[in-house]
Amino acid sequence: MKRAFIPQPLVYFFLVLLALVFLLPLYMVLVTALKDPATINLQTAWHLPSSPYWQSFSQAWNTFLPTFRNSLVLTISATVLSAIIGSLNGYVLSKWAFRGSSTLFALMLFGMFIPYQSVLIPLFQTLKDWGLYGTLWGLILAHVVYGLPITTLIFKNYYSEIPDELLEAARVDGAGFFSIYRWVILPISVPGFVVVIIWQFTQVWNEFLFARVLAGEDNQPITVALSLLAGGEAVKWNLPMAGSILAALPTLLVYVLLGRYFIRGLLAGSVKG
């Protein structure tokens, strides 16, 4: 069957057109953030500002600083804990398989498909009974538990690519469970950790539902603060727009710094199934 030929310039034209459509919301956010609040209206929404109003970013930073700090503590803690536990789970399930391990792994993967909304009430009640409701640690625990299925899957698939002979040689030398993990598995786990860190950091930082329901007023992350700032009858739209740009910077920075390692991790087999 003869394949249809599409001229290359036409392909590039459609790619550029799709890129422009994708970037339109970003243009609107940036333009609105740089406008004086007195000049923001629907008639001139697409117009560039006559002069940049940089005070929007300083005001947004002062407004969001406490919640920004909460988001950093929440995201870094949840990401590190879920990455470490997921690595140990993947190590056990791939190299120390036991009776029923396949069933246990399948049940863990089932957690990936459970919607947040369906567990919200029992999760709320559990954290309340444990005295963790409204605290940052309760929110961290929720994200760690909810992140374990995907982190375990990534590390299990990654460790499955490691030859069993390498572990057998370590056992012959007298290494045990934790010694093998510390001296053999962990040093070659960097690509897997990079994939998990980028994934979890992005998911936890951008999450809203758990943060809105489970966090107390003093422990709310920046996503909740953004929604509260934009809710109301008289909204200075330059502040939410500037705040959304500031809120997006950490995840953007993570991708810029670790992006090339993320691709290497994917190609190294960390998400192969």
N, C-alpha and C positions, 0 to 999 in steps of 0.2 A: 504493500500500500504506500502510495507516494505521500510524503509529508507536505503539509501546506507551508509555503514560504512566506514569512513575514519580514518586510524590510527592516533592517536594523535601526535606521533613524526613527521609524514609527514606534518601535519597541522603546527606544530611549525617550521619545516624546510622552508616551503613556506613563513611563516610570517617573519622569519629572513631574507630570501632572498629578500623579498619585502622591508623590512626596509633598507637593505644594498643598494639596488637600489635607494631608496628615499634619502639616505644620501650621495650618490656619489657627487652631486653638492656641498654640504657643505664641503666635503673633499677637492674638487678641489679649492674652494674659500679659505679655511684656509691654504692649502699648498702653494698656489700662493702668498697669503698675507705675508707669512713668508719667502719668497725667495728674495734674492738679485736681483734687476731688471736685472742685467747683466747676470744672470744665467737662466732666464725664456725663454724657447723655447718649441716647440711642442714635440721634441724628449724626453725631460725629464719632461713633464708636470705632469705626475703621480708620479714622484719621490719625496720623502721627502727631504726637504732642508738639506744640510750638516750642516748648523748652522742657527738658527732662525735670521731673519732680522727684529728686533722689530721696527726699525726706520719707517717701513711702516705705523704703527699705529699712531706714533707721527706726521708724515708728513700728513697723512690723516686727523687727528684731527685738525691740524692747517689750513688745506685747507677748511675743511667743517664746521668750528666753526660758522661762520656767518649764513650759511644756516641751520645748526643744531638748532641754536637759533630761526630762522624763523619757522622751523618745530614745535618746542615746542610751540611757541606762537599760531601758526595756529591750531595745533591739540588740545591743551588744551582748547582754546577759543571755537572752533567749537563744540567740544565734550560736554562741559559744557552747552553751549547755546541750542544745539539741545536736550540734555537730559532734561533740565528744561522745554522747550517749549513742547517737546513730552510728558512729564509727565502731564502737564496741559491739553494738548489735549486729552490724554487718560482718564484723570479724567472726563473731560466734556462729552466725547462721551460714557463713560461707566456708569456714575452715574448721569448725568444731560442731558439725551437725550432730544432733541427738534425735532420739525418737520423738516424733511429733513436731520437729522443728519446721517442717514444711507447712504444717497446719497453722502453727503459731505465726509464721511469716505471712501466710495468706490472711489471717485475721488482722495482723498489723496493717497490711495493705488496704484492707477494707476501710480503715480509718481515713484514708485519703479521699474517700467518696462520700463521707458523712458531711452534710452541709452544716455550717456554723449554727444556723437557726434551729436545727433539730436538737442540738445539745445545749442550747443556751440556758434553758430553765434548770436542768439537772446540774449543769456546771455552776450556775449561780448559787444553787442550794448547797452544793459541795463546798465551794469556797467560803460560803457563809458559815457552814458548820465547822470548818477548819480555822475560822478566824482570819481568813485571807481576803475576804471580799472588800473591795474598795482600796486595796493596797497594790503597790507596784509589783510585789512578789507574787501575788495571786495572778496578775495578768501575765507575768513572766512564765509561771507554771502552766497556764493555759496554752501559751504559744509553744512551749517546749513539748508538751504532750501532743499537741496537734501537729507539730512539725516532725515528730519521730517517724511516722510512716514513710515520708518521702526521703528523709535523711538516711534511714535504714536501707531503703531500696537502692539509693545511689551508692552507698558504701558496699552493700552486698554484691552488687553487680561489678563494682570496681575491684573488690578483693577476689572475686571469682576468677579474674584474669591473672592472678598471681600464681605461679606454679606451686603445686603441693610439695614438690621436691625441696623447695627452699625452706619450708617449714619443717619437713622431715629432717633436713640437715641440722636445723637449729635444735630439734628435739634430741638428736644423737649427741649433740654437744652439751646436753643437759639443761637446755632452756625450757621453762615452763610456760603456762598460759600467758601471764602478764609479761614475762621476759621476751617472748616471741613478739608480742604486740608492741612493746616498747622499742626493741632493738631491730626488728625486722619489718613489721607492718607499718608502724608510724612514720619512719623516715621516707617511705615511698608513697605516702598517702597525701602529699601536698596537692596534686591535681584534684583529687576527690574532695578535699577540704575546701579548696577554692570554689568549686561548683556549689557545694552545700552552703558556704558562707554567703555567696552572692545571692543564691536563691532565697535563703532564710532571711537575710538582711532586708531584701526587697519586700518579701511577704509581710514580715513583722512591722516594718516601718510604715508601710502603706495601709495596714489593716485598720478598720474603723469600728466594726460591729462589737467585737470583744472589748475594745477600748472604751466605747461609749457606754456599754452596759456594766462592765465589771470594774472599771477604774473609778476611784473617788475623785472628788473635785480637785484635790491637791496633787493627784497622781495621773491626771489626764495627759495623754501624748498630744503631739502637735496636730494630728488629723482631727481630733475632737475640737481642739481650739479653733481650727480653721472653720469647721462647720458652725460653731457657735458665733464666730465673728460675722459670718455671712448671713446668719439668720436674724431677721428683723425688718422693720418697715423702712428705716432710713439707714442704708448701708453705704459707707464710704468704700466703694469698690476697689480703690487703689490699694487698700490695706490687705484684703483677702488675696488679691492677685500677687502682690509683693510677697505675702506670706507663703503662697503656694510655690513661688519660685525658690524661696529659702528652704521650704520643706523638701523640695525635689533635689537640692544640691547634694546631700549626703549619699543618696542612692546613685546619682550621676557620678559622684567622685569614686564610689566603689567600682562602678563599671569601667571608668577611665583607668583606674590604677590596676584592676585585676582582670580586665576584659580579655587580654591576650592569654592569660593563664586559664580563664574560663573556657575558651575555645580548646586549649590543649587538654583540659580535663575532660571535656566532652569527647574529644577524639581518642583519648586514652582509654575509653570504655566505661566511664563512670555512670553513664546512663544507658548503656546497652542492656538489653534484656533478652 
